[in-house]
Amino acid sequence: MAIRKKSSKSPPVLSHEFILQNHADIVSCVAMVFLLGLMFEITAKASIIFVTLQYNVTLPATEEQATESASLYYYGIKDLATVFFYMLVAIIIHAIIQEYVLDKINRRMHFSKTKHSKFNESGQLSAFYLFSCIWGTFILISENYISDPTILWRAYPHNLMTFQMKFFYVSQLAYWFHAFPELYFQKTKKEDIPRQLVYIGLYLFHIAGAYLLNLNHLGLVLLVLHYFVEFLFHISRLFYFSDEKYQKGFSLWAVLFVLGRLLTLILSVLTVGFGLARAENQKLDFSTGNFNVLAVRIAVLASICITQAFMMWKFINFQLRRWREHSAFQAPAVKKKPTVTKGRSSRKGTENGVNGTVTSNGADSPRNRKEKSS
């Protein structure tokens, strides 16, 4: 009787390379666990916290809405579970866009490593910004924010939200939280991680702040405005990668970027500095979600102003760098030494920027294409 030799192969281990190559499948399996949990009575109560929105209340029908009652939502600690589940969904969608859209375009265009990473980044962000702009604009129109701007501060605190409003904020938080594991999945360079963490942290700070302080009306308007400008930047960068002569989109983005910063400051001061400052109820009350006190208003305005100033500072440095590169490119190259000096200074001044919001990139400038190898 033949004796079978024991296999020397070790059981599969979740190594670093395995996780990177199959992270979408792993995340899909985890998400399916929560969905399958809804099918069984024992696990349904736990799974429903992750999949559906929590803390809903039903308001009785009024004279204006006599036909049906309204179902509204407020926030609570269970929202963290919902954000976690939709963070998994965001990772799956990110992998689908990367594999079936961006990777196919990259194979045809034969981008360099630098352009490859930037093209993927702009492709993912442009898709997210476009979807968020359309969704946010739909909420603004459906709730009459455009026709009546006083909704931004009237009847504060806005502790009760419609389903669309709360789901929008949960999705926003989930998307930006998903950006943290994507730094690992996308093999981000170590020198780029601090810069990535800065702009991800800024998004989470402001979105969570508007959500927790019941400033969701103001936050929605500012997000739609900001996302529209950022979408224009990233779609212009995608066109630039396909045709390096394309520059009109960057010029239009530069104008709208400045206007976007001014409108953000105007709406913030109008809502927080004037609207909420004149409200009758200015007492701190955690039970009702009222944070309309002087200290909170100052903190909100200070955070918005500092962020806008930081973005403008990055934007001005980006435009000055482009102007210097354009001037040096058009200057007659008489000697070789100035050309070498120009190339060195260009390499030192170049930053691997992410988007026009936080760190605008000199390498994205159309003027830079002849100084750097693709």
C-alpha positions as CSV (number, residue, x, y, z in Angstrom):
1,M,0.0,0.0,0.0
2,A,1.5,3.3,-1.1
3,I,2.1,5.8,1.5
4,R,1.2,9.3,0.4
5,K,3.8,11.9,1.1
6,K,2.7,15.0,2.9
7,S,2.5,18.0,0.7
8,S,5.3,20.5,1.4
9,K,3.1,23.4,0.3
10,S,2.1,25.7,3.2
11,P,-1.5,26.9,3.5
12,P,-2.2,30.2,1.7
13,V,-1.2,33.3,3.7
14,L,-2.6,36.8,3.2
15,S,0.6,38.3,2.1
16,H,1.2,41.9,1.1
17,E,1.2,41.1,-2.6
18,F,-1.9,38.9,-2.3
19,I,-3.9,41.6,-0.6
20,L,-2.8,44.2,-3.2
21,Q,-3.9,42.1,-6.1
22,N,-7.1,40.8,-4.6
23,H,-8.2,43.6,-2.3
24,A,-11.4,44.2,-4.2
25,D,-12.4,40.5,-3.9
26,I,-11.6,40.5,-0.2
27,V,-13.6,43.6,0.4
28,S,-16.5,42.3,-1.6
29,C,-16.6,39.2,0.5
30,V,-16.7,41.3,3.7
31,A,-19.6,43.4,2.3
32,M,-21.5,40.3,1.3
33,V,-21.3,39.1,4.9
34,F,-23.3,42.1,6.0
35,L,-25.8,41.7,3.1
36,L,-26.3,38.0,3.8
37,G,-26.8,38.8,7.5
38,L,-30.1,40.5,6.5
39,M,-31.5,37.1,5.4
40,F,-31.4,35.5,8.8
41,E,-33.4,36.6,11.8
42,I,-30.5,36.1,14.3
43,T,-28.1,38.4,12.4
44,A,-30.5,40.8,10.8
45,K,-30.6,43.2,13.8
46,A,-26.8,43.6,13.6
47,S,-26.5,43.7,9.8
48,I,-29.2,46.3,9.4
49,I,-27.2,48.8,11.4
50,F,-24.5,48.6,8.7
51,V,-26.6,48.6,5.6
52,T,-29.5,51.0,6.3
53,L,-29.6,54.5,7.8
54,Q,-30.4,54.7,11.5
55,Y,-32.2,57.2,13.8
56,N,-35.3,57.9,11.8
57,V,-38.4,59.6,13.1
58,T,-41.8,60.0,11.5
59,L,-43.4,63.4,11.7
60,P,-47.2,63.5,11.4
61,A,-48.8,65.2,8.4
62,T,-49.4,68.9,8.7
63,E,-51.9,71.2,6.9
64,E,-49.4,71.9,4.2
65,Q,-48.6,68.2,3.8
66,A,-51.9,66.5,4.6
67,T,-51.5,63.6,2.3
68,E,-48.6,61.8,3.9
69,S,-46.3,61.9,6.9
70,A,-42.6,62.8,6.6
71,S,-39.8,60.5,7.7
72,L,-36.7,62.4,8.8
73,Y,-33.3,61.4,10.3
74,Y,-30.9,62.6,12.9
75,Y,-27.3,61.4,13.5
76,G,-25.9,59.2,16.2
77,I,-23.1,56.8,17.1
78,K,-24.5,54.0,14.9
79,D,-23.8,56.1,11.8
80,L,-20.2,54.9,12.2
81,A,-21.2,51.4,11.3
82,T,-23.1,52.7,8.2
83,V,-20.1,54.7,7.1
84,F,-17.9,51.6,7.5
85,F,-20.2,49.5,5.2
86,Y,-20.4,52.2,2.5
87,M,-16.6,52.6,2.8
88,L,-16.4,49.0,1.6
89,V,-18.7,49.8,-1.2
90,A,-16.6,52.8,-2.2
91,I,-13.5,50.5,-2.3
92,I,-15.3,48.1,-4.6
93,I,-16.5,50.9,-7.0
94,H,-13.0,52.4,-7.0
95,A,-11.6,49.0,-8.1
96,I,-14.2,48.6,-10.8
97,I,-13.5,52.0,-12.3
98,Q,-9.8,51.4,-12.1
99,E,-9.9,47.9,-13.8
100,Y,-12.6,48.4,-16.4
101,V,-12.1,52.0,-17.4
102,L,-8.8,53.6,-16.4
103,D,-6.5,50.6,-16.9
104,K,-7.8,50.1,-20.4
105,I,-7.1,53.7,-21.3
106,N,-3.7,53.6,-19.8
107,R,-2.7,50.6,-21.9
108,R,-3.7,52.5,-25.1
109,M,-2.0,55.8,-24.2
110,H,1.2,54.2,-22.9
111,F,1.7,56.8,-20.1
112,S,4.8,57.1,-18.0
113,K,4.8,56.1,-14.3
114,T,4.2,59.7,-13.2
115,K,1.4,60.4,-15.7
116,H,0.0,56.9,-15.0
117,S,-0.6,57.6,-11.3
118,K,-1.9,61.2,-12.0
119,F,-4.2,60.0,-14.7
120,N,-5.7,57.3,-12.3
121,E,-6.1,59.9,-9.6
122,S,-7.8,62.4,-11.8
123,G,-10.0,59.7,-13.3
124,Q,-11.2,58.5,-9.9
125,L,-11.7,62.0,-8.5
126,S,-13.5,63.4,-11.6
127,A,-16.0,60.6,-11.5
128,F,-16.6,61.1,-7.8
129,Y,-16.9,64.9,-8.1
130,L,-19.3,64.7,-11.1
131,F,-21.6,62.2,-9.3
132,S,-21.5,64.3,-6.0
133,C,-22.3,67.5,-7.9
134,I,-25.3,66.0,-9.7
135,W,-26.6,64.4,-6.5
136,G,-26.0,67.5,-4.4
137,T,-27.7,69.8,-7.0
138,F,-30.7,67.5,-7.0
139,I,-31.0,67.9,-3.2
140,L,-30.6,71.7,-3.5
141,I,-33.4,71.9,-6.1
142,S,-35.7,69.5,-4.3
143,E,-35.5,71.3,-1.0
144,N,-35.7,74.9,-2.6
145,Y,-32.3,76.0,-1.4
146,I,-31.7,78.0,-4.6
147,S,-35.0,79.9,-4.5
148,D,-34.7,80.7,-0.7
149,P,-31.1,81.1,0.5
150,T,-32.4,81.9,4.1
151,I,-32.8,78.2,4.5
152,L,-29.1,78.1,5.2
153,W,-29.6,79.6,8.7
154,R,-33.4,79.8,9.2
155,A,-34.8,77.4,11.8
156,Y,-31.4,76.3,13.1
157,P,-30.5,73.7,14.4
158,H,-31.1,71.6,11.4
159,N,-30.9,68.4,13.4
160,L,-33.5,66.6,11.3
161,M,-32.5,65.6,7.7
162,T,-34.3,64.0,4.8
163,F,-33.2,60.6,3.6
164,Q,-31.3,62.1,0.7
165,M,-29.5,64.6,2.8
166,K,-28.3,62.1,5.4
167,F,-27.4,59.5,2.8
168,F,-25.4,62.1,1.0
169,Y,-23.3,62.9,4.1
170,V,-22.8,59.3,5.0
171,S,-21.6,58.6,1.4
172,Q,-19.2,61.6,1.5
173,L,-17.7,60.4,4.8
174,A,-17.5,56.8,3.5
175,Y,-15.7,57.9,0.3
176,W,-13.0,60.0,2.1
177,F,-12.5,57.3,4.7
178,H,-12.0,54.8,1.9
179,A,-9.1,57.0,0.7
180,F,-6.9,55.8,3.6
181,P,-6.8,52.1,2.7
182,E,-6.5,53.1,-1.0
183,L,-3.1,54.6,-0.1
184,Y,-2.0,51.0,0.7
185,F,-3.8,49.4,-2.2
186,Q,-2.5,51.8,-4.8
187,K,1.1,51.5,-3.6
188,T,1.4,55.2,-2.9
189,K,5.0,56.5,-2.6
190,K,6.1,57.2,0.9
191,E,7.0,60.8,0.0
192,D,3.5,61.4,-1.3
193,I,1.6,60.0,1.7
194,P,1.9,63.1,4.0
195,R,0.5,65.3,1.2
196,Q,-2.3,62.8,0.6
197,L,-3.2,62.7,4.3
198,V,-3.4,66.5,4.5
199,Y,-6.1,66.9,1.8
200,I,-8.0,63.7,2.9
201,G,-8.0,65.1,6.5
202,L,-9.2,68.5,5.4
203,Y,-12.2,66.9,3.6
204,L,-13.1,64.7,6.6
205,F,-12.7,67.6,9.0
206,H,-15.1,69.9,7.2
207,I,-17.7,67.4,6.2
208,A,-17.8,65.8,9.6
209,G,-17.9,69.3,11.2
210,A,-20.9,70.4,9.1
211,Y,-22.6,67.0,9.9
212,L,-22.1,67.1,13.6
213,L,-22.7,70.8,14.2
214,N,-26.0,70.5,12.2
215,L,-24.8,72.9,9.6
216,N,-25.6,70.4,6.9
217,H,-27.5,73.0,4.7
218,L,-24.4,75.2,4.5
219,G,-22.1,72.3,4.1
220,L,-24.1,70.9,1.2
221,V,-24.0,74.2,-0.7
222,L,-20.3,74.7,-0.2
223,L,-19.5,71.1,-1.2
224,V,-21.4,71.3,-4.5
225,L,-19.6,74.6,-5.2
226,H,-16.2,73.2,-4.3
227,Y,-16.7,69.9,-6.1
228,F,-17.8,71.6,-9.4
229,V,-14.5,73.6,-9.5
230,E,-12.5,70.5,-8.6
231,F,-14.3,68.5,-11.3
232,L,-13.3,71.1,-13.9
233,F,-9.6,70.8,-12.8
234,H,-9.4,67.1,-13.0
235,I,-11.3,66.8,-16.3
236,S,-9.0,69.4,-17.7
237,R,-6.0,67.4,-16.5
238,L,-7.4,64.3,-18.2
239,F,-7.7,66.1,-21.5
240,Y,-4.2,67.5,-21.1
241,F,-2.8,64.0,-20.7
242,S,-4.5,63.0,-23.9
243,D,-3.4,66.1,-25.8
244,E,-0.6,68.3,-24.2
245,K,-1.7,71.3,-26.3
246,Y,-4.9,71.5,-24.3
247,Q,-4.8,74.5,-21.9
248,K,-8.2,76.2,-22.1
249,G,-9.6,74.1,-19.3
250,F,-6.9,75.2,-16.9
251,S,-7.5,78.8,-17.7
252,L,-11.2,78.5,-17.0
253,W,-10.5,76.5,-13.8
254,A,-8.2,79.3,-12.5
255,V,-10.9,81.9,-12.8
256,L,-13.6,79.7,-11.2
257,F,-11.2,78.6,-8.5
258,V,-10.8,82.2,-7.3
259,L,-14.6,82.9,-7.7
260,G,-15.3,79.7,-5.7
261,R,-13.1,80.8,-2.8
262,L,-14.9,84.2,-2.7
263,L,-18.3,82.6,-2.8
264,T,-17.4,80.2,-0.1
265,L,-16.3,83.0,2.2
266,I,-19.4,85.2,1.4
267,L,-21.8,82.3,2.0
268,S,-20.0,81.3,5.2
269,V,-19.9,84.9,6.6
270,L,-23.5,85.5,5.6
271,T,-24.8,82.3,7.2
272,V,-22.6,82.0,10.3
273,G,-21.6,85.7,10.9
274,F,-25.0,87.3,10.2
275,G,-27.8,84.7,10.0
276,L,-26.9,82.6,13.0
277,A,-25.6,85.6,15.0
278,R,-29.1,87.2,14.8
279,A,-31.0,84.1,15.8
280,E,-33.0,84.2,19.0
281,N,-31.8,80.9,20.5
282,Q,-28.1,81.2,21.2
283,K,-27.7,78.7,24.0
284,L,-25.5,75.6,23.8
285,D,-27.9,72.6,24.0
286,F,-26.6,69.1,23.1
287,S,-30.0,67.5,23.4
288,T,-31.5,69.6,20.6
289,G,-28.2,69.9,18.7
290,N,-28.0,73.7,19.1
291,F,-24.4,74.8,18.8
292,N,-25.2,78.4,17.9
293,V,-22.9,80.1,20.4
294,L,-20.2,82.7,19.8
295,A,-17.2,80.4,20.4
296,V,-18.5,77.8,17.9
297,R,-19.3,80.5,15.3
298,I,-15.8,81.9,15.6
299,A,-14.3,78.4,15.3
300,V,-16.4,77.6,12.2
301,L,-15.5,80.8,10.4
302,A,-11.8,80.6,11.4
303,S,-11.5,77.0,10.1
304,I,-13.2,78.0,6.8
305,C,-11.1,81.2,6.4
306,I,-7.8,79.4,7.2
307,T,-8.6,76.6,4.7
308,Q,-9.5,79.0,1.9
309,A,-6.3,81.0,2.6
310,F,-4.3,77.9,2.5
311,M,-5.8,76.9,-0.8
312,M,-5.3,80.3,-2.3
313,W,-1.6,80.2,-1.2
314,K,-1.1,76.9,-3.0
315,F,-3.0,78.2,-6.0
316,I,-0.9,81.4,-6.2
317,N,2.4,79.4,-5.9
318,F,1.2,77.1,-8.7
319,Q,0.3,80.0,-11.0
320,L,3.6,81.8,-10.3
321,R,5.5,78.6,-11.1
322,R,3.7,78.2,-14.4
323,W,4.4,81.9,-15.3
324,R,8.1,81.5,-14.6
325,E,8.2,78.3,-16.6
326,H,6.4,80.0,-19.5
327,S,8.7,83.0,-19.4
328,A,11.8,80.8,-19.3
329,F,10.5,78.6,-22.2
330,Q,10.0,81.6,-24.5
331,A,13.3,83.3,-23.6
332,P,15.9,82.7,-26.3
333,A,18.3,80.0,-25.2
334,V,21.7,81.5,-26.2
335,K,23.9,79.6,-23.8
336,K,23.7,76.1,-22.5
337,K,24.4,76.9,-18.8
338,P,21.2,78.8,-18.2
339,T,19.3,75.9,-19.8
340,V,20.9,73.5,-17.2
341,T,20.1,75.8,-14.4
342,K,16.6,76.1,-15.5
343,G,16.2,72.3,-15.6
344,R,17.6,72.0,-12.1
345,S,15.4,74.6,-10.6
346,S,12.4,73.0,-12.3
347,R,13.1,69.7,-10.7
348,K,13.5,71.2,-7.3
349,G,10.3,73.2,-7.5
350,T,8.2,70.4,-8.8
351,E,5.7,68.8,-6.4
352,N,3.7,65.8,-7.0
353,G,0.4,67.5,-6.4
354,V,-3.0,65.9,-6.0
355,N,-5.6,68.3,-7.1
356,G,-6.3,72.0,-7.4
357,T,-7.8,72.1,-3.9
358,V,-4.9,71.5,-1.6
359,T,-1.6,71.0,-3.5
360,S,-1.7,72.2,-7.1
361,N,1.0,70.5,-9.0
362,G,3.7,72.2,-11.1
363,A,4.2,68.9,-12.9
364,D,0.6,69.2,-14.2
365,S,1.4,72.5,-15.9
366,P,1.2,72.3,-19.7
367,R,4.4,74.4,-19.8
368,N,6.4,71.7,-18.1
369,R,6.1,69.0,-20.7
370,K,9.4,69.8,-22.6
371,E,11.5,70.1,-19.5
372,K,10.6,66.7,-18.1
373,S,10.6,63.3,-19.8
374,S,7.3,61.6,-20.0
